[in-house]
Amino acid sequence: MDNQTFDVSLDYKEEVLTDFFKFQINVRQKTKWLFILAALVAAGAGAVLWFIIKIPAVGIACMIIGLVIIVNYPLQMRRAIRRQDFRALSRPGQRLKITNDNLVQYNVNNKVTYEWTRIIEVCETKKYIYLYSTKYGALIVQKKELTEASIISIRDLIARKNIKIKKYLYHK
């Protein structure tokens, strides 16, 4: 079991990178909660101004601002993702070999070896396992390339390296 090797593609398509950016922005950076908080503050201030201080015009304006903040969030998210240059992030022909000793990223010309100690966080969603080597950068393992038994074996391998897997199975 210790000598198992898993070989997966790192040929990130636009869908994979879009999912990663959505996960990074929404879940890891908790951006949506900042928008919700700002909207609640604006709506709360509007309610206080309208019903307690008795300035209905300003109160209604604040409540509308809160609504605009909430409605604007998905638009801002799409705009941020559209600005990404996915071609620069694509990894055509690259592979990742996961072993008990390390992770090795191969491309046509060279290889990059990641010791397990360099993996600072592992996040799992329904479709991916993200192996973070930096705060914002991860090796993306697509589960569709693996069998259920392989996914379980990779989880066990990560657990043996004393790395906790944060599961976000409600997210894509």
URMO-V526223 format. One line per field, one symbol per residue. ss: DSSP state (@ for helix, = for strand, . for the rest). phi: phi as a letter, one per 40 degrees, with the letter a starting at -180 (. if undefined). psi: psi as a letter, one per 20 degrees, with the letter a starting at -180 (. if undefined). Layout:
ss = ???
phi = ???
psi = ???
This chain:
ss = .....====....@@@@@@@@@@@@@@@..@@@@@@@@@@@@@@@@@@@@@@...@@@@@@@@@@@@@@@@@@@@@@@@@@@...@@@@.....====...=====....=====@@@..=====..=====.....=====@@@..@@@@@@@@@@@@@....====....
phi = .cccbbbbcbcccdcccccccccccccccfcccccccccccccccccccccbcgbccccccccccdccccccdcccccccccccccccccbcgcbbbbbccabbcbbccabbbbccccccabbbbcbbbcbcbbcbbbcbcccccbccccccccdccccccfbccccbcccd
psi = hhjqppoqqkmorhgghggghgggggghikhhhgggggghgggghggghghgilmhghgggghhggghgghhghghggghhhiqnhhhiqmpjqqppprhhappoqahhaqppoqhiioiqpppahiqopnpirhipqpoophiiqrhhggghggggghhjkpppopmiiq.
